[in-house]
Amino acid sequence: MINLAVFVSGRGSNLRALYEKFIVGESYPKIKFVIGNKSNCPALDFAREKGIQTLIVSKTSSEKSISYKELAGTLNNNNISIVVLAGFLKKIPDDFIDEFNGKIINIHPALLPRYGGKGMYGMNVHKAVFENGDKFSGATVHFVDKIYDHGEIIAQQKVRVDDAASPEEIAGKVLEIEHLLLPETVLKIAEQIISEKGLV
Ligand code: GRF
């Protein structure tokens, strides 16, 4: 069994897409933790509703949250093989990235390396694509390194957006792609881990 930890900050539609894809069988990866950066957001509500354990992380621990160091311990003790950033808006500290190097992936709502980097998140991305009149946009799943949106690209899917009348419309088209690409990519990584470890 491959265990996942999914980091979220907001709406949680990618978390839902993962949940819906992986709920059906024992052989699928299991979402063991959903981790947020604040106590309440729709993504965390969804996780709680589905009985998935939630944790809140911040740079230093408080009454309501644990530190990244504590979180790393918990994830290691629970054999988490893949950490998925699904709309997580905080920068992950370098130590945590070092500890889970090659295991953290992120979904970005554009065709990286275009429209990536600091400030390129949410509607900012889609506005830029719209203003440039690009024919295509899409989604990218990539490994997370210490630079925003910079790690190795694992999977990408394009969608035509030159018929979109607004950045919001582009966002909708890209989101549909994200909901397919992220679960498919996580599944492929999980299968690869299983074949390497000989656990099939
Ligand atoms: C997605 O567009 C994702 O690509 C980006 O943040 C958004 C999160 O949406 N990183 P949701 O919370 O999964 O609905």
Residues whose N, C-alpha, C, O or C-beta is under 5 A from the ligand:
A	BS01	GRF	G10 R11 G12 S13 N14 L15 A86 G87 I107 H108 P109
